[in-house]
Amino acid sequence: MADQAATYEALAQIWAQVLGVESVSPDADFWALGGDSLAAIQVAALSREALGRPEEDEEVLLFALFDEPTLTDYARVAAAGQEATQPV
């Protein structure tokens, strides 16, 4: 899933599912939508699986929610890391 738009869409669905909201806007803040530490762990795990990232990247995706709490910024970080792990 190297396409950034596809990454964004996948992450938006994950956030909506975990946070129990109908949809997530690009500038939505994970914590303002009701996210907590347990939800962050779920989002990181599901994001890793959806992006096909190695298991060790789950921690990176978890910490990214603290550093980049909006969906757009989180998707950018997730996509950048994904590109770094893509085979050449």
C-alpha positions in Angstrom: 0.0 0.0 0.0 2.6 2.5 -1.1 0.0 5.0 -2.3 -0.3 7.8 0.3 -4.0 8.3 -0.4 -4.7 4.6 0.2 -2.7 4.8 3.4 -4.7 7.8 4.6 -8.0 6.0 3.8 -7.0 2.9 5.6 -5.9 4.8 8.7 -9.1 6.9 8.6 -11.1 3.7 8.7 -9.0 2.3 11.5 -9.4 5.5 13.6 -13.2 5.5 13.0 -13.5 1.9 14.0 -11.4 2.1 17.2 -12.8 5.4 18.3 -16.4 4.5 17.5 -17.0 7.5 15.2 -18.7 7.5 11.8 -15.9 9.3 10.0 -12.6 11.1 10.7 -11.7 14.4 9.1 -8.1 15.1 7.9 -7.4 17.5 10.7 -9.0 15.4 13.4 -7.0 15.0 16.6 -6.8 11.4 17.9 -7.0 12.5 21.5 -9.8 15.1 21.0 -11.9 12.4 19.4 -11.7 10.4 22.6 -8.6 8.4 22.1 -6.8 7.0 25.1 -3.8 4.8 25.6 -5.6 1.6 25.0 -7.1 2.9 21.8 -3.7 4.1 20.7 -2.3 0.6 21.1 -5.2 -0.8 19.1 -4.7 1.8 16.3 -0.9 1.1 16.2 -1.5 -2.6 15.9 -4.2 -2.3 13.3 -2.2 0.3 11.3 0.8 -1.9 11.3 -1.2 -4.8 9.9 -3.0 -2.7 7.3 0.3 -1.2 6.1 2.1 -4.6 6.0 4.8 -3.2 8.3 7.1 -5.5 10.4 6.1 -6.1 14.0 8.8 -3.9 15.4 7.2 -0.9 13.6 4.2 -1.1 15.9 6.0 0.9 18.6 7.0 3.5 16.1 3.3 3.9 15.0 2.2 4.1 18.6 4.6 6.9 19.5 3.7 8.7 16.3 0.1 9.1 17.7 1.7 11.2 20.5 4.0 13.2 18.2 1.6 13.6 15.3 -2.0 13.3 16.7 -3.9 14.6 13.6 -4.9 12.0 11.0 -3.1 13.8 8.2 0.2 14.0 10.1 -0.1 10.5 11.4 -0.7 9.2 7.9 2.3 11.1 6.6 4.5 9.6 9.2 3.1 6.1 8.6 3.5 6.4 4.8 7.1 7.6 5.2 8.0 4.7 7.4 6.2 2.3 5.0 8.2 3.6 2.0 11.4 3.1 4.0 10.5 -0.6 4.6 9.4 -1.4 1.0 11.7 -3.8 -0.9 13.6 -2.2 -3.7 
